[in-house]
Each structure stands twice: as C-alpha cells, then as structure tokens.
Amino acid sequence: MKWLIYALGGGYGHITRALSLAKVATHRGIHCSILYNSPLAHRAIPFYEERFSQVNFEYVPSNFERSDVTKFMENYFSDLQGCDRVIVDTFPRGIAGELVTILPKISCPKVFISRHLNQKYIESIDIYKSLQSFDAVIRPEDSLPPPSYLTHFFATESWLLCSSNEILSQKEARKYLQVVQKTKAPVIGFLGSGHQKEIFQGYQWAKRLRADFPQFKIIFLTLETLDEDSELCRKIWPVMKIYRALDLLICSGGHNAINEAKVTNTPALVIPRKRRYDRQDLRADGHAIAAGYEDICLACESLQKNPHEKRRPDAKFTNGAQKAYKIIEGLVES
C-alpha cells in the first residue's frame, strides 16, 4: 500500500505531522511519499532518511511562485501511479489553490488534516466546497476549539514524533545535553524555530540570558547552523525527547511547540508570533506569555526565586498519529 502526504507550508509543523503519521504507517509496511516545501524541513529530514527507507521525500522549491507550484503539482499528480491514500495537511485547496482541480481526478480515498486557520484565510476561500473533495477530515488535538466549518470530523490526540516511552527521563535527557547531573541550577531550553529572523532573534536573546543569568544553564535548541558556540547550541530532533531535562521551555505559540510542552508537562513561556494562516496568540492563551526580552528576564527571575517549583510529574500520553493511522487505513475506496 502507498500513501501520499501533502505537507506544504512553512516552518516545522507540517513536516512534523507528516513524519509522525509516516512513522506509524511505515512500521506497518506502508510506503509513504511526503511532499514538502519548507526549507526548515530540509534540516529535520536527514534525521529520518536513514531510519525510514519506506519514506520518499519530494521537495517543492520554497521560492516557487504560485504558477510554478501549480505546474509542479499538475505534473506530479499526472505521473502518480498506484496511490492508495492522499492525505492533505492544513490547506484543503493546496498552498496555491492547485488542488481544486487535481483532487477530483483522484479516485483513492482523500483525507484532510485540519489545523487552526486564520479567519481571514477562511473568508477568502469557499471552505465548505473545498472540504467536499475529501472522504474524511481528521483534527489532531489543539488548545483551540474546533472551527465552526468542521461539522463532521474524526478527533485524535496530538500527532507527535515521539511516543511516551521514547521521552528521555530527566537524568537521561540531561546526560544527552551534557548537563552536569548534580547541578541544582535551573535548565532553560530556548526553542529556535520559525522564520529566520525569529530564530536569530531568539539566539541573541539566549546569549543575553546566559550573560544576565550565569547561574542558569541556557541551551538554544535549533537545527540552524549559527556559529561555533557549541556550549549554547544543540542540534536535536525530535527535540521533545529531551524536554524532561528542562525547568523552563521558551518557545513560540506554534501547534507542535505548545502540544509537545503540554503532553510532556514542560513549563513553557510562550512568545506568540504573527502568522498569515495561524493564530499563535490564541493558542498561547493559558500559558505564561512573553512579548519581548524583558518578559523573559522576569520569568527567569521568578524561576530563580522558586527553582523547580513549576515542574510537574512526568506523564504518560497517547500519540494521536496511531489513531489517525487506523482511521485512514480503514477508509474504503468509493
């Protein structure tokens, strides 16, 4: 059986959901092809290529214009043979509207993976008509309520790259990070993801934090190559496996960052970023929020006064990709 996963879109979110589903599917003998265009995904995929020989990665250049994307997709799908499932993440019409004419020509079951979308985008398209192209809609858990246009859908837990038994214990995670085991200093992880300028800004803030709070262990978690400061930077993927090492995670309000912190019971300080399609400000509701470096310092001062106070017990969790696989596998071709 062969599945095609359409995961076009910026950042790590789309490729993370695609990989989490492919990880489950390939373990059951299914061959997966993943279409993606995020340059950030280029940095994550090498961590998986060696382990998943049954996954084929197809890169759509991120600098393509809308017409280029449409032409690429039309050619790709015209040559597509023997596909048993088509799974489309986040954008039911595709990122350039190209799927409107492509999907009706595909006979195998088609599945839409719903993530929260900005209301302005919803108003710019006929979302109800777009959803009619799919045989099923699956909504991974999010801190935001289901949108009104989703009247019939399958709900699952968050799709994650790690299952509960793959999360390292605090001792294992700190050893992995090369943190002195007996240290009583709070360990702060600064997640470097998002747009390039946001990653660089976060890196500069992490360096300032290290200077302003020398008693803390500051770690900048990114797949970017920034400089030779190996003491500060760590390239780890999937990064959630080391979250139990942290007393505080500083991250954006992205779908994956928030949900990974939630399932691992990791205290998070959220910096909501503006996005064209997403609403990170809404997803960050209920978490400690930072608007800038001053707020980060205030959070660190609070942590300094009450070290380890906010750390909650380790929790077992369910990976929603397991349920999603069963839903998708169980669909019958019409």
N, C-alpha and C positions, 0 to 999 in steps of 0.2 A: 504494500500500500504506500502511496506517495501523497504527502501534504505540501501545499504551498502556503507560506505565511507572508503576507504583505505587511511590512513593518516600517514603512517610510515615515519619516518625521525626525525632527532634531533631537538632540540630547541622547540620554541613555534609556529613557523609559520604554520606547517602542521595541528596541532590540532586547531589553531585559525581559519583557513579556514574551517576545518571540522565542528567546532562548529557554525560558523557563518551561514553555509548552513543548518545545522541541526536545528538551532533556527528558521529559516524561515519555514522549512519543517514541523517540529512538530507542529507549530502553525496552520498548515493546515491539521492536522490529520495523518501525515505520521510518521511511526515508523522508526527510524534511528539506525543503528549499526555503531559504529566507531572503526576501527582497528587502534591501535597506538602503538608505542614503545618508545617514548621519555620519559625519567624519569622526565623531566621538566613538561611534560603534567600531570603527577601524581599530581602536586601541583595546577594546574589550574582546573582540572576536578571537584574536590569537590565543587567548586563554582557553578557548573551547575547541579550536580546529583539530588539535591533536587528539582530544578525548572523544570527539563526536565525528567519526568517519562517515556517519549516515546523514550529516547535515551539509548541504551545499549552500554557500553564501554568494548571493548575486548583488553586487554593488551598483547602485544607480548614482552617477556622479552628483554630488551635492550642489554643484554650480549650474546644473541644467536649468534652462528656462522651462516654463510650463509646456510649451510646444515640444521641447526636447523630451520631457518626461512622457508626454502623451505618445509620441512616436516610439520611444523605447518600449513602453508598456504594450502598445499595439503589436509590435514585432515580437515581443517576448511571449505574449499570450497566444499569438497565432502559431508559434512553434511549440507551444506547450502540449505534451502528449502524456496520456496515462495518469493524469492527476485525479486523486480520489476526494480531496477536500481542498477548498480555498478558504483561508482564514484572513480577514482584513482587520487590522488594528486601527482603532480611533477614528479614521476618516472614511465614512461609508462611500464617498464619491471618489476616493483617492486624493492625493495632495494637489493634483492639478485638474480634478474633475474627470479624469480619464476613464475611471471605472464605470461611469454611467453607461457607456456604450459597450464596454468589454464584458461586464458581468452577465448580462442577459444571454450572451453567447456560450456561457459555460454551463455544462449540463450537470456536473457533480455538485454535491451539497456545498453551500456557501455560508460562512459563519462570520458575523460581525462581532468584534470585541469592543465593547463600549467603555470609554473613559470620559470623564467630565470634559465638556467642551464649552468654550466661551459663548455666551448668549448671542454676541454679535455674529459669530460664525453660523450659529443655528439659524438666525434670522436671514442670513444671506443665501441659504440653500433650502430646498424642499426636503427636510429631513425625513418626513414620513414616506415620501415617494422613494427616497434613497434606501430606506430600510426594507422596502418591499422586494429588493433584489436578493435578500438573504433568507435562508431557510431557518436560521436560528440566530439569536442575539445572546451573547454572554456578557455579564457585567462583573468583573472582578471587584471585590470589596474596596470601597474608598470611604474616606471620612465624610465625603459629601453625599447628600441624599440623591437617590435616583432621579434623573431628569424626567420631566413630565411627558416627553415624547416616547419614553420607553414604557409601553403598556404591557408587553409580553416579553419576558426575558428570563434566562437562567442566571441565578446569582451564585457566585462562588466566593470563597475566601480569596485573599490577595494572592496573585501569582508571584512566586518567589524563586530565586535562583538556588536557594538553599532550603533543604528540609530541616526540621527541628534537630535531628541527630547530626547534622553537618555543621551546626554552630559550635564554635570552639568554646570551651569553658574559659572563665576569666584567666586562670593560670596558663592554659594553652595559648590563649589569644595574646596575652602579654609577652609570652615567650616568643611567639611568632613575630610580634612587633619589636622584639629586642628591648623590652622594658624591664628594668631591674625588678625581679619578682617581689622583693620585700619592701619596695618603695611604698611610702604612705602618701606620696604626692598624687593629687588628682590627675587622671589621664584624660586629656581632651582631644577628641578627633574632629578635625575640620574637613568637611567633605568638599573636595574641589571638583565640582561638576557644573554643567550649564553652559552658557555662552563663554567664549574665550576670555572676554574682558571680565566676566564674573569669576572665572577660575583664577585669573591673575590678581584680581582684587582680593579674593579670599586668601591667596598665597601671601600677599603683602600684609593682610591682617594677621595671618598666622605667625608671620615673622615678628610683627609688633607685639603680639601676645607673648611670644617666647621671651622677648626682651622685657616686657612690662610685668610678667608673672614668671620669673625664673624658677620659682618653687614648683611650678606645674610641668608636666610632661605634655608638650604640644606636638601633635602629629598631623601633618597635612596629607590627606588621603586622596590621591589623584592618579590617573593614568597618563596625565600630561608629563612631558619632559620639560622641566622648568629650569633647573640649573643643577649644580653638583652638591646641593645641600642634602646629602643623604641622611643626615641626622633628623631633618624635619620631614622630608617627603617619603611616602611609602606607596609603591605601586601594588595594589591588591585588588583582585577581582575573583569572585564577588566579594565586595567589601563587607557585607553584612555578617560574614562569618567571624569577624573579629570584634563585633560590637560589644560583646560582654567584657572586653578589656577597658571600655570607656566609662568614665564617670559623667561625661557630657559629650553629646554629638552636636556639632554646629553644622546645619545643612540648609538647603533650600526647601521650598514647600512642594517639591515635585511628588508625583504619585508614589514612586518607589521609595524615595528617601523617607517619607512620612510613614508609609506602611511597614517598611523594614524596621524602623525605630520602634513602631508600635508592637509588632509581634515579638521582638527581642527584649521588650521592656527597657529600652535605652532612653534615658532622659535626653530630650532634644531641645535645642534653641534654634528656632526657625527664622530664616531670612527669606521672606516671600519675594519671589522675582516676578516681574511683569512678563506675561507671555501673550502671544497673539491668540492662541486657542485655549489655553488653560487658565484656571483661576487659583493660583497658589495662595493668594491671600485668604480665600475661603477655606482651603484645605488646612491652612495653618491655625485656624480658629481652635482654641482649646489648648494650644501649646504656648510656651514662652516664645515671644517674638522679638526679634532684633531688627531695628531699622538701619543700624549702622554700627561702627566700631565702638562707640560709646556704650551702647546697649550690651555688646558682647563683654566689655570690661565689667559692667555692672553684674552680669551673670557670673563672671569669674570671681568677682569679689564675694558674691553670695556663696558660691561653691567653696571658697577659701574659708569662710566662717563656719560652714556646715559641710565638711567633706564627707562624701559618700552617703549623705542623708537621703538623697533622692533616688539612689539606686534601688530598684525593685528586684524581687526574686526572679530568677530565671524561669521562663515559662515555656511550656510545650505549645506548639502551634501546628495548624494544618496548612499545607501548601495547596492553594486553590487550583493550581495547574493540574493536579491529579484529578479533581472533579471535572475540570474543563475537558481534559482528555477523554473521559468517559462519555461526556455529552457529545463531543464532536465525533468520536468513533462510532457512537450509536446511531448517528443520523443515516437515514436511508435515501438513496438517490431517487429522485422523483421521475 
